[in-house]
Amino acid sequence: MTGVELRDIGVTLAGRPVLQGVSARLEEPRVGIVGRNGSGKTTLARVIAGLVAPDAGQARIDGADMAADRRAALATVGIIFQNPDHQIIFPTVLEEIAFGLTQQGQRPRAAEAAARAMLDRFGKGHWAPAATHSLSQGQKQLLCLMAVLAMRPRVVVMDEPFSGLDIPTRLQLMRYLDGIAAQVVMITHDPGQLRGFDRILWLEGGRLIADGPPDAVLPRFEAQMREWGGLDDLAHLAG
Ligand SMILES: Nc1ncnc2c1ncn2[C@@H]1O[C@H](COP(=O)(O)OP(=O)(O)OP(=O)(O)O)[C@@H](O)[C@H]1O
């Protein structure tokens, strides 16, 4: 089958269930994942990208198990983390983008040419020799997006990619996203970033508590967040 298939996913970390019984078949071009802090969103993103193997159930993309088949994962799925500093490892922009392509088996010269082509596509050809540490947070996030897209993934998983960015930078990055052909699975706390999305998954306490089109899920999600926002549950410490 095509698309992301999550079948009864369970993940336990440090003896605690973090995801339980999560099942969904995602074929829509734009899928959002919402939920409170600690609800398991990042863990689910990592499961989809094959970075975490579930303790129970199966996660597949286009029929392949991303955690077991890292070669298929490199060709199929890319992930963009919340903090680009956790993702960027090379001193220059060109090296950063070319790296993933050499990982996929391209020769260095071909990888460099493809990296330059990706920079040109975003009108950022002049960034090639720039030092990655000199980029702003928004520029770093765009670099991560270009590095992932250069690998031509079928699915791009994004874990709160716009947090910490100012509004114009966020809007620019969202516009870039509009133009990409890959299926996007995006985690966010901000329902405003999910305009135009096709489907929303809502996680609470590691379980999927709602799954449907934005019109059906987001108004309930926002009402619930406002209600919980009125309570003082920050006083409790996890046991
Ligand atoms: N490596 C780990 N070891 C132990 N517990 C973990 C680990 N990673 C995450 N957890 C716990 O799993 C739960 C879910 O974490 P996760 O990061 O998936 O949630 P989240 O919904 O993405 O949260 P946030 O919105 O705050 O980023 C949390 O209670 C967290 O403390």
The ligand as a Gaussian input file, in Angstrom:
#p B3LYP/6-31G(d) Opt

LIG

0 1
 N       14.028000       9.316000      25.790000
 C       13.009000       9.369000      26.659000
 N       13.062000       8.684000      27.821000
 C       12.039000       8.716000      28.701000
 N       10.885000       9.394000      28.503000
 C       10.786000      10.088000      27.368000
 C       11.832000      10.122000      26.382000
 N       11.413000      10.895000      25.357000
 C       10.181000      11.335000      25.685000
 N        9.803000      10.850000      26.884000
 C        8.519000      11.107000      27.544000
 O        7.509000      10.689000      26.665000
 C        6.387000      11.553000      26.741000
 C        6.051000      12.062000      25.355000
 O        7.120000      12.877000      24.884000
 P        7.087000      13.543000      23.445000
 O        8.336000      14.369000      23.324000
 O        6.819000      12.505000      22.418000
 O        5.808000      14.484000      23.572000
 P        5.383000      15.782000      22.751000
 O        3.913000      15.660000      22.587000
 O        6.195000      15.905000      21.514000
 O        5.734000      16.950000      23.741000
 P        6.096000      18.519000      23.447000
 O        4.868000      19.129000      22.870000
 O        6.421000      19.034000      24.815000
 O        7.292000      18.541000      22.529000
 C        6.759000      12.650000      27.719000
 O        6.190000      12.330000      28.978000
 C        8.266000      12.581000      27.790000
 O        8.725000      12.966000      29.053000

